[in-house]
Amino acid sequence: MTTDFTEVAHDVIAGVGLLQKSAPETMKAFGALSTAATAPKAIDTKTKELMALAIGIAVHCDGCVAYHTKMAHQHGASREEVAETAALAVYMAGGPAAVYGADALRAYDQFAGTKP
């Protein structure tokens, strides 16, 4: 399976832009929620992005896997942290999460510019 996760993450951001034009008040509220939820308080932003990634894996959301892997990488997450996040999602969501967990590692490698 070959997926360009950079493109998928870009598509997520572009899709949000489309929604902002069509439903500006809703997306303004969603943006405020995103900012509040990911702000570093008792839990740092990197950990929150890894949590969002685990949820994205568990609910089988391609865009979520790409976007939150990108954000976790940007906030300093290591490949090992992404792997542990994927493992936790597999534990919580079973076999289908294994497919998305592997995608999270592939996405991390693309964002880091490395291959395993």
Secondary structure as UniProt FT lines:
FT   HELIX           5..22
FT   HELIX           24..38
FT   HELIX           45..58
FT   TURN            59..60
FT   HELIX           62..74
FT   TURN            75..76
FT   HELIX           79..93
FT   HELIX           95..112
//
